[in-house]
Amino acid sequence: MRYDLTRERLAELLGGWGQPRYRVDQVWDGIYKRLADPSELTELPISLRTRLADAAELAPALTPVAETTADDGETVKWLFALGDGARIETVLMHYPTRSTVCISSQAGCAMACGFCATGQAGFERHLNRGEIVEQVVRAGRAAATRGRRLSRVVFMGMGEPLANYDATWGAVRRLHDDVGLSARHLTLSTVGIIPGIERLASETLPVNLAVSLHAANDRLRDELVPINRRYPLTELVAACARYRDASGRRLSFEWALIDSVNDRPSDAAELAVLARRLGAHVNLIRLNPTPGYGVAGSRVTRVRAFQEMLVSLGVNVTLRRTRGATIDAACGQLAAGTPVAISPARPPARL
């Protein structure tokens, strides 16, 4: 596949066709720096462009199945089919000063968070490096048609990036080294896979780390984020501190506000303790509806009260605007067309 091919393999391929060495740089920089299709590389002879287009090793990995828009065209969601029939979703969001793409690292997800449509749908397989990178390239090309430059990539789509560490980190290196995105504009999200956080702490590229926390005590987090039973909060906080110290980057906590579940003053107080201890920024978002989860997002008044309490407790906090909810493109809604059973799901205990 085009974006899983190494530069060395590309050199072997072109060398076997009798091409001079400098063609390797032309093709490589064209498909990464310029996000171009090989057929668009007009500096190459037509015969070479044709051969590149016919080469199986340079074939795209993603086949567009559907494209939907929301927010007056500022949010775009793509459904892509992979070579084996698996499906993923990718979301491009335009803001006044930036364009951000939310990409998937797995087809489905094994983390089984009940309030997330992807988690409800289950796990199918890991994506490889090329399948991850190609989502960014396609989003970058789409942004360019609007006169915009893709500036940020967040691994917050389908799947748990740190459960697919090697492909995820390989994609990060490609995006940084070859596409040219700054490490500060790349964000990895995790529900708390401690071995992955430990590996990140040993890397030389200081990307942003966002932890999907959603609860600040083990009893509630065990219900909302089942992986917490394996990696409890005490261990997660220690791993986060090590990453912060090693990378020098500020952590962020993601918190989906669920009505009467994790939006009470006691929840805010517990969250504030963890956030202050780590100097973390908190991103709040009202839970987006999914058909298989029987509890609604917090009421607007409770969202504001929760935010205000965090501020009063000395926490840096942002209330994130929901984007793409009308096309199931918002946080927690990506399911790639997989039916999610509508059932009277048991809400978490009100602890």
Secondary structure as UniProt FT lines:
FT   TURN            2..4
FT   HELIX           7..16
FT   TURN            17..18
FT   HELIX           22..32
FT   HELIX           38..40
FT   TURN            42..43
FT   HELIX           46..54
FT   HELIX           56..58
FT   STRAND          63..70
FT   TURN            71..74
FT   STRAND          75..81
FT   TURN            83..84
FT   STRAND          87..94
FT   STRAND          99..102
FT   STRAND          106..108
FT   TURN            114..115
FT   HELIX           117..121
FT   STRAND          123..126
FT   HELIX           129..144
FT   TURN            145..147
FT   STRAND          152..155
FT   HELIX           161..164
FT   HELIX           165..174
FT   HELIX           175..179
FT   HELIX           183..185
FT   STRAND          186..190
FT   HELIX           194..201
FT   STRAND          208..212
FT   HELIX           218..224
FT   HELIX           226..229
FT   HELIX           233..247
FT   STRAND          252..258
FT   TURN            259..261
FT   HELIX           265..278
FT   STRAND          281..286
FT   TURN            291..292
FT   HELIX           300..312
FT   TURN            313..314
FT   STRAND          317..319
FT   HELIX           325..327
FT   TURN            331..332
FT   TURN            336..337
//
